[in-house]
Every structure is written in C-alpha cells, then in structure tokens.
Amino acid sequence: MRTIAVLNYKGGVGKTTFTISVSQALAMAGFRVLAIDNDSQHHLSFVAEKGEQLRPTCIRDVYRSSVGIAGKKLLDAIVETKLRNFHIIPSHAELSGHDIKDPYILQKAMEYCSLHRFYDYILIDNSPGLDILQETALRAADEIFVPTELSYFAVNGIIELHRVIEKRFRDCCSITKIIPNAYRGTNRQNEYLDALSALYRDKITETHIPYDTVFDTCMKEQKTLFVHKLFSKAAAHYLKLIHELFDLDEGRVWEQVCDVKQTQLRNEARQRFYEQQKRASQGAELEENKKLKQHLMSQVHLEDMPFVGNRE
C-alpha cells in the first residue's frame, strides 16, 4: 500500500481536483483506493455518494480520539462512492489544528486498524499551508505529490514548501513528484516550468494537466470525469499521468477504464429507468386518488351520499 499526501503551500492550485481525478482513475484501473479529506473546506467530501453531511463520523472524530478508538472511528468514517473500489473519509467544516493532540494519530490509527489490508493506494488531500494538520498527513504518508500552477507565487510556494519540509520534517516523507496543473502552454508558464525543472528536474512530471473547464462541469453535475467525459483532453492527460506516477501499463489502463465506463453507464441508465417507473407509478396513483376525491366531493354537493345518523 502506498500512502500519498497531496500538498501545496498555496491554495487554488487544484489539489482536490487532482486527488479526486487520480483516485477515480486508479479505482477504474482496478485498484482499491481511499481518499482522505484533510481540509476544512471539505470539497472532496462532496464526491461521496450519500453526501458528507449525512455521515456521522469524519476525519475530525479520528483526530479527537485516543489511538484505539481512532482506529475504529477511521473505519466507521469510510464512505462509498458511485465508483466501485473508491472510498472517501469525509472532513468537517470545523476541522482545525486544535483538534489534533498527537501529530502521529492518523499514522497510528491506520496501523491499528490494518488499513493496508483493504487498500492499494491512500491519497490525503490537504488544505494550503504546513501546520499540525498537514503534519499529521505527512507522518502517515510515504511520499508527497505537489500539484501546482505555473505562476510566480506558486513556484515560490514550492521552493518554500521544500525548504520547510527539509528543515522541520526530515524524518517524514519527502516530495517525490511535482505536477504542473492548469497548463495552457503560454510563454510565461513555460518560463516558470523551466525554472522548476532547473530546481527539481527529476521530480517534475512529463505530463502536464491542461486547463479544462470539464473539471468544474463534473463537480457541478456530480459526474465522474472518466465515465461521462472520458474523451476530454483532461481525462486523457490524467490517464497518461497515472501511467507515469504509478508505472502502469497505459494500454491496459485504457481498456479497463473503458470497460468500467460502459458498466457504470449501463448501471446509471438502469437506475434512471427504475426511478422513472417509480415516479410514473406514484403519479398514476396520485391522479387516481385525485379523481376519487373529486367524485366523492361531487356526490356530497349533490347530496347523493347515503345518510347515516339523525338529521338535526
């Protein structure tokens, strides 16, 4: 099992989109994947099929528990998604560093409940910055992936992130991959890409995730990128990216994703048919009840109803 912390000093660089997309792609490729929402904005949690607001247990409960209880809470917090083999541990809007007394609590909880028996990959989505909340993820992870935009502040943020990790968390995991995101191929972006390559040549992925509005569409409509928008440029680049990040066979991954896509679409079509039939049945029943009510009321008004009791 590989545990990966998705981290960046800067916000709005696509960490959550990256975590969701990579997790879904790995799940559709046949791997068992768990994504942990370690961000108080809890955007990742909305991918859960039943909605994170309906789940009584979340990552905050894990942090606020003792080690033995934290392991049970961790298992209780796991939520299924629409994709087979892809599960999520949701977050909470009030999650903060004050909930954490022990920065090793997530690592201990994962070991206590033997999470490695259930999953091939665990991805931990983090809020911007690097305090005790992110430290908890670093203590539990084997490596760090850094999605980044190609801008002045983003590049400086990576340099600062690398410096702080080397200084404060040398005993933790390290940055293994930096993934250029929202790539448009402009001259300015290429300048920043060259600057990053000069500093971290062996860590920059060859695959750059392009700017694509399909990500917003999928999140807004609660659709899966590789099911409903498989032939978009974003999906194609992400499938190429997981081949690079996890050393997978690109052709085999494509075949598996296509098979899962067809199965998922058939299941969704079947579910829509059942729901339509149910609504039609309920509508017919309501219409019949309405007609009966109208008939009875007309009989009352015409005084045709049989009279029971004494008239006053």
C-alpha positions in Angstrom: 0.0 0.0 0.0 1.2 3.5 -0.9 0.1 6.5 1.1 0.4 9.8 -0.6 0.0 13.3 0.9 -1.3 15.9 -1.7 0.2 19.1 -0.5 1.0 22.7 -1.5 1.6 25.9 0.4 -0.6 27.8 -2.0 -4.4 27.4 -2.3 -6.4 27.2 -5.5 -3.8 25.1 -7.4 -6.0 22.1 -8.0 -5.1 19.8 -5.1 -8.6 18.5 -4.6 -9.3 18.1 -8.3 -6.0 16.2 -8.6 -6.9 13.9 -5.7 -10.3 13.1 -7.0 -9.2 12.5 -10.6 -6.2 10.3 -9.7 -8.3 8.4 -7.2 -11.1 7.8 -9.7 -8.6 6.8 -12.4 -6.8 4.3 -10.1 -10.1 2.8 -9.0 -11.3 2.4 -12.6 -8.0 0.8 -13.4 -8.8 -1.9 -10.8 -7.1 -0.7 -7.7 -8.6 -0.2 -4.2 -8.4 3.5 -3.4 -9.2 5.5 -0.3 -9.1 9.4 -0.4 -9.0 11.2 3.0 -10.3 14.8 3.1 -8.0 16.6 5.5 -9.3 20.1 4.6 -12.0 22.1 6.5 -13.4 23.3 3.1 -14.4 19.6 2.6 -14.8 19.8 -1.1 -13.5 16.3 -1.6 -16.3 15.0 0.7 -19.0 16.0 -1.8 -17.9 13.2 -4.1 -19.3 10.7 -1.5 -22.5 9.1 -2.9 -24.6 9.8 0.2 -23.1 13.3 0.9 -20.7 14.0 3.7 -23.4 15.9 5.7 -25.2 12.6 6.2 -22.2 10.8 7.6 -22.0 11.0 11.5 -18.2 10.1 11.6 -15.4 12.1 9.8 -11.7 12.6 10.0 -12.2 15.2 12.8 -13.6 12.4 15.0 -10.4 10.4 14.4 -8.2 13.2 15.5 -10.2 13.8 18.6 -10.0 10.2 19.8 -7.5 8.0 21.6 -5.4 5.6 19.5 -7.7 2.5 20.0 -10.9 4.5 19.4 -9.3 6.4 16.5 -8.8 3.2 14.6 -12.4 2.3 14.9 -13.5 5.8 14.0 -11.3 5.7 10.9 -13.1 2.5 9.7 -16.5 4.0 10.7 -15.9 7.1 8.7 -15.3 5.4 5.3 -18.0 6.2 2.8 -18.6 4.5 -0.6 -18.8 6.5 -3.8 -20.5 5.8 -7.1 -17.3 4.1 -8.3 -16.5 0.6 -7.2 -13.2 0.4 -5.2 -13.2 4.1 -4.5 -13.9 5.2 -0.9 -13.7 8.5 0.9 -13.2 9.6 4.5 -15.0 13.0 4.7 -14.0 16.1 6.6 -15.8 18.7 8.6 -16.2 22.5 8.3 -14.9 23.0 11.8 -11.8 20.9 11.3 -8.7 22.7 12.6 -5.3 22.1 14.1 -6.8 22.4 17.6 -8.5 19.0 17.1 -5.1 17.3 17.0 -3.2 16.5 20.2 -0.8 13.9 18.6 0.5 14.5 15.1 1.1 10.7 14.7 -2.6 9.9 15.4 -3.5 9.3 11.8 -0.5 7.0 11.3 -1.3 5.1 14.5 -5.0 4.7 13.6 -4.1 3.4 10.1 -1.7 0.9 11.6 -4.1 -0.1 14.4 -7.0 -1.0 12.0 -4.6 -2.5 9.5 -5.8 -0.3 6.7 -3.1 -1.7 4.3 -5.2 -4.9 4.1 -8.1 -3.1 2.4 -6.5 -0.6 0.0 -3.7 -0.4 -2.6 -3.5 3.5 -2.5 -4.4 6.1 0.0 -4.4 9.8 -1.0 -4.7 12.5 1.6 -6.0 15.9 0.4 -4.8 18.8 2.4 -5.6 22.4 2.9 -3.0 25.0 2.0 -0.1 25.7 4.3 2.0 23.5 6.6 1.0 23.3 10.2 0.0 20.5 12.5 -3.0 19.5 10.3 -0.7 18.9 7.3 2.0 17.4 9.6 -0.5 14.7 10.6 -0.8 13.8 6.9 3.0 13.8 6.4 3.5 11.5 9.4 1.1 9.0 7.9 2.3 9.3 4.2 5.1 7.6 2.3 5.6 10.4 -0.2 4.3 13.8 -1.2 2.7 14.9 -4.5 2.6 18.6 -5.2 0.1 19.8 -7.9 1.0 23.4 -8.8 0.0 26.2 -11.1 2.8 27.8 -13.2 2.8 31.3 -11.7 5.2 33.4 -9.6 3.6 32.8 -6.3 3.1 29.0 -7.0 6.7 28.5 -7.9 7.9 30.4 -4.8 5.5 28.4 -2.7 7.0 25.1 -3.8 10.5 26.4 -3.0 9.3 27.4 0.5 7.5 24.2 1.0 10.6 22.1 0.1 12.7 24.3 2.4 10.4 23.8 5.4 10.0 20.1 4.9 13.8 19.7 4.7 14.2 21.7 7.8 11.3 20.6 10.1 10.2 17.2 8.7 13.3 15.4 7.6 12.2 12.3 9.4 8.9 12.3 7.4 8.3 11.6 3.8 9.7 13.9 1.0 8.4 15.4 -2.2 8.6 12.8 -5.0 6.5 14.4 -7.7 5.6 18.0 -8.8 2.6 18.0 -11.2 2.2 21.2 -13.4 -1.5 22.0 -13.5 -3.9 24.3 -15.5 -1.3 24.3 -18.3 -2.0 26.5 -21.3 1.4 26.4 -23.0 2.0 30.2 -22.7 5.4 31.7 -22.8 5.1 32.8 -19.2 4.1 29.4 -18.0 7.0 27.8 -19.9 9.4 30.2 -18.2 8.2 29.1 -14.7 8.2 25.4 -15.9 11.9 25.8 -16.9 12.6 27.4 -13.5 11.0 24.5 -11.7 12.8 22.0 -13.9 16.2 23.6 -13.1 15.5 23.2 -9.4 13.7 19.9 -9.3 14.5 18.2 -12.6 13.9 14.6 -11.5 10.6 15.5 -9.7 8.7 17.3 -12.5 6.2 15.1 -14.3 6.5 15.0 -18.1 2.7 15.0 -18.2 1.2 18.5 -17.6 -2.5 18.7 -16.8 -4.1 21.1 -19.2 -6.6 23.8 -18.3 -10.1 22.4 -19.0 -13.5 23.6 -17.8 -14.6 20.0 -17.8 -13.4 19.7 -14.1 -16.0 22.4 -13.0 -18.7 20.7 -15.1 -18.1 17.3 -13.5 -18.1 18.8 -9.9 -21.2 20.9 -10.5 -23.1 18.0 -12.1 -21.6 15.3 -9.8 -20.3 13.3 -12.7 -17.2 11.2 -13.0 -14.5 12.5 -15.4 -13.6 9.1 -16.8 -17.2 7.9 -17.1 -19.0 11.0 -18.5 -16.1 12.9 -20.1 -13.6 10.2 -21.0 -12.8 11.7 -24.4 -11.9 15.1 -22.9 -8.3 16.3 -23.0 -8.3 16.4 -19.2 -9.2 12.7 -18.9 -6.7 11.7 -21.5 -3.9 13.6 -19.7 -4.8 12.2 -16.3 -4.7 8.6 -17.6 -1.3 9.4 -19.0 -0.3 10.9 -15.7 -1.2 7.9 -13.6 0.8 5.7 -16.0 3.8 8.0 -15.2 3.2 8.3 -11.5 2.5 4.7 -10.7 4.3 2.9 -13.6 1.2 1.4 -15.0 0.6 -0.1 -18.5 -1.1 2.7 -20.4 -2.9 0.4 -22.9 -4.2 -1.9 -20.2 -5.4 1.0 -18.1 -7.3 2.4 -21.0 -9.0 -0.9 -21.7 -10.0 -1.3 -18.0 -11.3 2.3 -17.8 -13.4 1.8 -20.9 -14.9 -1.4 -19.6 -15.8 0.3 -16.2 -17.2 3.3 -18.1 -19.6 1.1 -20.1 -20.6 -0.8 -17.0 -21.2 2.4 -15.0 -23.2 4.0 -17.8 -25.4 0.8 -18.0 -26.0 0.9 -14.3 -26.9 4.5 -14.3 -29.3 4.0 -17.2 -30.9 1.2 -15.3 -31.2 3.3 -12.2 -32.8 6.1 -14.1 -35.3 3.7 -15.7 -36.3 2.4 -12.3 -36.7 5.9 -10.9 -38.8 6.9 -13.9 -41.1 3.9 -13.5 -41.4 4.6 -9.8 -42.3 8.3 -10.4 -44.8 7.2 -13.1 -46.4 4.7 -10.8 -46.7 7.3 -8.0 -48.1 9.9 -10.4 -50.8 7.4 -11.6 -51.7 6.7 -8.0 -51.9 10.3 -7.2 -54.1 11.0 -10.2 -56.4 8.1 -9.3 -56.7 9.4 -5.8 -57.4 12.9 -7.1 -60.2 11.7 -9.3 -61.7 9.6 -6.5 -61.7 12.7 -4.2 -63.3 14.8 -6.9 -66.0 12.2 -7.4 -66.8 12.0 -3.6 -66.9 15.7 -3.3 -69.3 16.0 -6.2 -71.5 13.4 -4.6 -71.5 15.3 -1.3 -72.5 18.5 -3.1 -75.4 16.7 -4.9 -76.5 15.1 -1.6 -76.3 11.7 -3.3 -74.2 10.2 -0.4 -76.2 7.8 1.8 -77.1 9.5 5.1 -76.1 7.9 8.3 -77.4 9.2 11.7 -80.1 11.6 12.7 -80.6 14.9 10.8 -80.9 17.9 13.1 
